[in-house]
Amino acid sequence: MGITATPSPTGVEDLDTDRLLACLGDAETAERRAGLTKLEVAVQWCVLHPATVETGAAVWGDAGLPGFDSEESLGGPGCPTIAAFAPEPFAAALGVSTFTGMQLLADALDLAHRLPRTWRRVRRLQVASWRARRLAQATHHLSREAAHYVDAQVVDRIDSCGAVLIDRTVAHAAATFDPASQADAERAGKDAWNVRLLHRTDGAWARTSHLDATGDTADLTRFYDLVCDHAAHLARLGDTDGLGARKAKALGVIADAQSQLDLYGTGSKEGERAVEVRRPSLAKARLYLHLDLSDLLNLPDGLVRIGNAERLGPVTSATIKDWLGATRATIVPVLHLGHEPAAERSVDEHDPPDDIREAVILRDRHCVFPWCNVNARACDLDHIEPYVPPDDDGPPGQTAPSKLACLCRRHHNAKTSRRWRYVRNRDGTYTWHGPHALAYLVTSHGTTPLPRA
């Protein structure tokens, strides 16, 4: 079956091959020009918003990401600092998260102040902005002198060289210009050892997660060999899944076997006083299943066929049944009614009790600032209207689900600073107003820019 062309708004379906290639070249030039414009606007935004004693400086720790508390300013060493909360309106106008906007500002600063040769070629449209930004991010941690060295080494090849050459050049510059830090980094290699579990949230990857481990080569090699041995044994037992799937299953087999071992026994000899050590408990899980009330009402037999598990994405009832058979789990149904309840629980205290906190987290699911997706469980609960203590004649019932919203720490601070304000609408959406007459509507489906006031 051949490829069927659909009408193009640019009219390219009438072009021959030579003109198509010429059109492609024109499109690349236009894309480079657009990328340059964004970088130049970012540089000028930084010029117009310098950090002062009154404003404070924007730092990476304000990016709104949980566990990310770096006090490093946006640009690398040698770059000027910019005012705190300057990234919010910049990112919002661009239609991206605050962190993404901060990254663009940082890349622009690094190019303009630390990579002058590459920046010159970008401004001449000789290098695509995405290639230059990749170099800026790779050299961000280097001293200004080391960044200049890398700039000189790769500037003539940056439009064609790959990440391997850039990384090799960056590593050489780091070792050459700061050998003491290089030695410290080698001694501190264990600090990078970690095991992380990452859950996919798109429907195509339901019930699939990613386990990443970094550690001692010998330890990980022995463990990998053990996984492969178990995978081979599963095949001998009749498992017809592919090798990759059997290796993944082997992790569960190993975990089940380990949970039965007395790894935490006393180990005491006869006559010695035994020390009681508790054996680790079996895995427990709390699965929040988000459902729409309309889905329940529309199903002919009243049963839920599919839902959305918190932090995991869409899941079928069959998958949930498998989980229940393999672990001790608690299913918590979360019904989305589509409007504010007629009556709700409220308290006079500033800090919400656990049930109100849980209701707001399950309702919002992430920070409600425009384009922010920080998980609600890593957010603060903000009083939409500033809380007034009862001793100061504050009204009763100020702490209630309809009067609270989830904001990550950075955007909580942005709202508290009065640079941004918002309201929760009756339909559960949020209307935000910010500096420079920016306005946005935040719904469960995303962010929509509103006409400027």
C-alpha positions in Angstrom: 0.0 0.0 0.0 1.4 3.4 -1.0 1.6 6.5 1.1 -1.4 8.8 0.5 -0.6 12.5 0.6 -3.0 14.9 2.4 -3.4 18.5 1.3 -0.8 20.7 2.9 -1.6 24.3 4.1 1.8 25.4 2.6 0.9 23.9 -0.9 4.0 21.7 -1.1 2.0 18.9 -2.8 2.5 20.7 -6.1 6.3 21.0 -5.9 8.8 18.7 -7.6 11.7 17.1 -5.8 14.2 19.9 -6.4 11.7 22.6 -5.2 10.8 20.4 -2.2 14.4 20.3 -1.1 14.7 24.0 -1.6 11.5 24.5 0.5 13.0 22.3 3.2 16.1 24.5 3.3 13.9 27.6 3.6 12.0 25.9 6.5 15.3 25.2 8.3 16.4 28.8 7.9 13.0 30.0 9.3 13.3 27.6 12.2 16.8 28.8 13.0 15.6 32.4 12.8 12.7 31.6 15.2 15.0 29.8 17.6 17.4 32.8 17.6 14.6 35.2 18.3 13.6 33.2 21.4 17.2 33.3 22.6 17.6 37.0 21.9 14.3 37.7 23.7 15.5 35.6 26.7 18.8 37.6 26.9 16.9 40.9 26.8 14.4 39.7 29.4 17.4 39.0 31.7 18.8 42.5 30.9 15.4 44.1 31.9 15.1 42.0 35.1 18.5 42.2 36.9 18.6 40.9 40.5 18.7 43.5 43.2 18.8 43.6 46.9 15.0 44.2 46.8 14.1 41.5 44.3 16.5 38.8 45.2 17.9 36.4 42.6 16.2 33.6 40.7 17.8 30.2 41.6 17.3 26.7 40.4 16.0 25.6 43.8 12.9 27.7 43.0 12.0 25.6 39.9 9.1 24.0 41.8 10.6 20.5 41.5 10.4 18.3 44.6 13.8 17.6 46.2 15.5 20.2 44.0 16.9 22.8 46.4 19.9 24.1 44.6 20.8 27.8 45.4 22.7 28.1 42.1 21.7 31.0 39.9 20.3 30.3 36.5 23.3 31.2 34.4 26.7 29.4 34.9 29.7 31.1 36.5 30.3 34.5 35.1 26.7 35.2 34.1 24.7 38.0 35.6 21.8 37.1 38.0 18.2 37.9 37.3 15.4 38.8 39.6 13.4 36.2 41.5 10.0 35.5 39.9 11.2 36.9 36.6 10.9 33.5 34.9 7.2 33.0 35.6 5.7 35.5 33.2 8.4 34.7 30.6 7.5 31.0 30.7 3.7 31.6 30.9 3.8 33.8 27.8 5.8 31.0 26.0 3.2 28.4 27.0 5.6 26.2 28.9 6.3 25.2 32.6 8.4 27.6 34.8 11.2 25.1 34.8 11.3 24.9 31.0 11.3 28.7 30.8 14.1 28.9 33.4 16.1 26.5 31.2 15.7 28.7 28.2 16.8 31.8 30.2 19.8 29.8 31.5 20.9 28.6 28.1 20.6 32.2 26.7 22.7 33.6 29.5 25.4 30.9 29.0 25.6 31.4 25.3 25.8 35.2 25.5 28.3 35.3 28.4 30.2 32.0 28.3 30.1 30.7 24.7 30.7 33.8 22.6 32.0 32.0 19.5 29.0 29.7 19.3 26.6 32.5 20.1 28.1 34.5 17.2 27.4 31.6 14.8 23.9 31.2 16.1 23.2 34.9 15.4 24.5 34.4 11.9 22.0 31.5 11.5 25.0 29.2 10.9 24.1 26.9 13.9 20.6 25.8 15.0 19.6 27.1 18.4 18.9 23.6 19.7 22.5 22.5 19.0 23.8 25.6 20.8 21.5 25.0 23.7 22.8 21.5 24.0 26.3 22.8 24.3 25.2 25.4 26.9 23.7 22.7 29.1 26.7 20.4 28.7 29.1 23.2 29.8 26.9 24.9 32.4 28.7 23.4 35.4 32.2 24.4 34.1 34.1 27.5 35.1 33.9 30.4 32.6 37.5 29.7 31.5 36.7 26.0 30.9 33.5 26.9 29.0 35.5 29.3 26.8 38.0 26.4 26.1 35.1 24.0 25.0 33.6 26.9 22.9 36.9 27.3 21.0 37.3 23.5 20.5 33.9 22.7 19.1 32.6 26.0 17.5 33.7 25.0 14.0 32.1 21.5 14.3 29.1 22.1 16.5 26.7 22.0 13.5 27.8 18.4 12.8 29.4 16.9 15.9 27.4 14.6 18.2 26.9 14.4 22.0 29.9 12.0 22.4 32.4 14.6 21.1 30.9 17.3 23.2 30.9 15.2 26.4 34.5 14.2 25.8 35.6 17.8 25.3 33.7 18.9 28.4 35.3 16.1 30.5 38.7 17.1 29.3 38.1 20.8 30.1 36.8 19.9 33.6 39.9 17.9 34.3 42.3 20.4 32.9 40.9 23.6 34.5 39.9 22.1 37.8 42.0 19.0 38.6 41.2 19.2 42.3 37.5 19.0 41.6 38.0 16.2 39.2 39.9 14.2 41.8 37.1 14.9 44.3 34.5 13.8 41.8 36.3 10.5 41.3 36.5 9.9 45.1 32.8 10.8 45.5 31.7 8.4 42.8 29.5 6.5 45.3 27.3 9.5 45.7 25.9 8.8 42.3 24.9 5.2 43.3 21.2 5.0 43.5 18.1 2.8 42.6 15.1 4.7 41.3 11.6 3.5 40.3 9.9 5.5 37.7 6.2 5.0 36.7 4.9 5.7 33.2 1.7 7.6 33.1 0.6 7.2 29.4 -2.1 4.7 28.6 0.1 2.6 26.3 2.4 1.7 29.2 -0.2 0.8 31.8 1.1 -1.5 34.5 4.7 -0.9 33.3 7.4 1.0 35.3 11.1 1.6 34.9 13.7 0.5 37.5 17.1 2.2 37.2 20.1 1.1 39.2 23.6 2.7 39.4 26.2 1.0 41.6 29.3 -1.1 41.9 30.0 -2.9 38.6 30.7 -6.3 40.2 27.5 -6.1 42.4 25.3 -5.2 39.5 26.9 -7.8 37.2 26.3 -10.5 39.7 22.7 -9.4 40.1 22.2 -9.2 36.4 23.5 -12.8 36.1 21.1 -13.9 38.7 18.2 -12.2 36.9 19.2 -14.0 33.7 19.4 -17.4 35.4 15.9 -16.9 36.8 14.6 -15.9 33.4 16.1 -19.0 31.8 14.5 -21.1 34.6 11.1 -19.6 33.9 11.5 -20.7 30.3 12.3 -24.2 31.4 9.1 -24.2 33.5 7.0 -23.3 30.4 6.9 -19.5 30.4 6.5 -18.5 26.7 7.1 -14.8 27.1 10.2 -13.3 25.5 13.5 -13.1 27.2 13.1 -9.4 28.2 9.7 -10.0 29.8 11.0 -13.1 31.6 14.0 -11.0 33.0 11.5 -8.4 34.2 9.4 -11.2 35.9 12.5 -12.6 37.5 12.8 -9.4 39.6 9.5 -10.3 41.2 10.6 -13.9 41.7 13.8 -12.8 43.4 11.9 -10.3 45.6 9.4 -13.0 46.7 12.2 -15.3 47.6 14.1 -12.6 49.6 11.0 -11.7 51.6 11.0 -15.3 53.0 14.6 -15.3 54.1 15.6 -14.5 57.7 18.0 -11.9 56.6 17.4 -10.0 59.8 17.9 -12.9 62.3 19.8 -12.4 65.5 22.8 -14.4 64.6 23.5 -14.9 68.3 25.4 -17.8 69.6 24.3 -20.2 72.4 24.3 -18.4 75.7 24.4 -14.9 74.2 21.4 -12.6 74.7 19.3 -12.6 71.6 18.4 -9.3 70.1 15.0 -9.2 68.5 15.0 -7.7 65.0 11.8 -7.3 63.1 11.6 -8.9 59.7 10.6 -6.5 57.0 6.9 -6.6 56.2 5.5 -7.6 52.9 5.0 -4.8 50.3 1.9 -2.7 50.8 0.3 -0.5 48.2 -2.3 2.2 48.2 -3.8 2.6 44.8 -5.9 5.7 44.1 -8.3 5.0 41.3 -9.7 8.2 39.7 -13.1 7.8 38.2 -15.7 10.1 36.5 -19.2 9.8 37.9 -20.5 9.9 34.3 -18.5 6.7 33.5 -20.2 4.9 36.4 -23.6 5.9 35.3 -23.2 5.1 31.6 -21.9 1.6 32.1 -24.8 -0.8 31.6 -23.8 -3.3 34.3 -22.6 -0.6 36.7 -19.0 -1.9 36.7 -15.9 0.2 36.1 -13.9 -1.1 33.1 -11.0 1.4 33.2 -9.7 4.1 35.5 -6.7 6.2 36.1 -4.3 5.2 38.9 -2.5 8.0 40.6 1.1 8.4 39.2 0.6 5.4 36.9 -2.0 6.5 34.3 -4.9 4.5 32.7 -5.4 1.0 33.9 -7.9 -1.7 33.1 -9.8 -3.8 35.7 -7.8 -6.8 34.6 -4.5 -5.1 35.6 -5.9 -4.0 38.9 -7.0 -7.6 39.6 -3.4 -8.8 38.8 -2.0 -6.3 41.3 -4.4 -7.3 44.0 -3.3 -10.9 43.5 0.3 -10.1 43.9 0.4 -7.5 46.7 -1.5 -6.3 49.7 -3.2 -3.2 48.3 -5.9 -0.8 49.2 -8.1 0.6 46.4 -9.3 4.1 47.1 -12.0 5.3 44.6 -11.9 9.0 43.8 -15.1 10.2 42.2 -15.0 13.4 40.2 -18.4 15.0 40.4 -17.7 17.8 38.0 -18.8 20.6 40.3 -18.4 21.9 43.8 -20.3 19.9 46.4 -23.3 21.5 48.0 -21.8 21.0 51.5 -18.2 20.3 52.5 -16.3 20.0 55.7 -14.4 23.0 56.9 -12.3 24.0 59.9 -11.1 27.2 61.4 -7.5 26.2 61.9 -4.8 27.2 59.3 -3.5 23.7 58.7 -6.0 21.3 57.1 -6.6 18.0 58.8 -5.6 14.8 56.9 -9.0 14.2 55.3 -9.3 17.7 53.8 -5.6 17.6 52.7 -6.2 14.2 51.0 -9.4 15.5 49.3 -7.6 18.5 47.8 -4.6 16.4 46.6 -6.8 13.9 45.0 -8.9 16.6 43.3 -6.1 18.7 41.9 -3.5 16.0 41.3 -0.8 18.5 40.4 0.2 22.2 41.0 -2.6 24.4 39.5 -0.3 27.1 38.3 -0.3 27.5 34.5 1.6 24.7 32.7 2.9 23.3 36.0 2.8 19.5 36.4 4.5 19.0 39.8 2.7 16.2 41.6 0.1 17.3 44.2 1.8 15.2 46.9 4.9 17.3 46.5 3.0 20.6 46.7 1.9 23.0 49.5 -1.8 23.5 50.2 -2.5 27.2 49.6 -5.4 29.2 51.0 -6.7 30.9 47.8 -7.8 33.8 49.9 -5.1 34.8 52.5 -5.9 33.1 55.9 -6.8 35.4 58.7 -6.4 34.0 62.3 -9.7 33.9 64.3 -8.0 36.0 66.9 -7.7 38.7 64.3 -11.4 38.5 63.4 -10.9 36.0 60.7 -14.2 34.4 59.4 -15.0 30.8 60.4 -14.5 27.9 58.0 -11.5 29.3 56.1 -9.9 25.9 55.7 -12.1 23.8 53.3 -11.4 21.9 50.0 -13.1 24.6 47.9 -10.9 27.3 49.5 -7.6 25.4 49.1 -5.5 24.5 46.1 -2.2 22.6 45.4 0.8 24.8 44.6 4.4 23.8 44.3 6.7 25.8 46.6 7.9 28.2 43.9 4.4 29.1 42.6 3.1 29.3 46.2 5.8 31.9 46.8 4.9 33.7 43.5 1.3 33.9 44.6 2.3 35.0 48.2 4.5 37.7 46.7 1.3 39.1 45.0 2.9 38.9 41.6 0.2 36.4 40.7 -3.4 35.9 41.9 -6.0 33.4 41.1 -9.5 32.2 41.9 -11.2 28.8 41.9 -14.2 28.7 39.7 -17.5 26.9 40.5 -16.7 24.3 37.8 -13.4 23.4 39.5 -11.2 25.3 37.1 -8.7 28.1 38.0 -8.4 31.6 36.6 -4.9 33.2 37.0 -3.8 36.8 36.5 -0.1 37.7 36.5 2.2 40.6 35.7 2.1 42.3 32.3 -1.7 41.6 32.1 -1.2 37.9 31.6 -4.2 35.7 32.2 -4.8 32.0 32.0 -7.5 29.4 32.6 -6.2 26.1 34.2 -8.4 23.1 33.8 -8.0 19.3 34.3 -7.1 19.2 30.6 -4.4 21.8 30.6 -3.8 25.6 30.4 -5.5 28.0 28.0 -4.3 31.6 27.6 -7.0 34.3 28.1 -7.2 37.7 26.4 -5.1 40.2 28.2 -6.9 42.6 30.5 
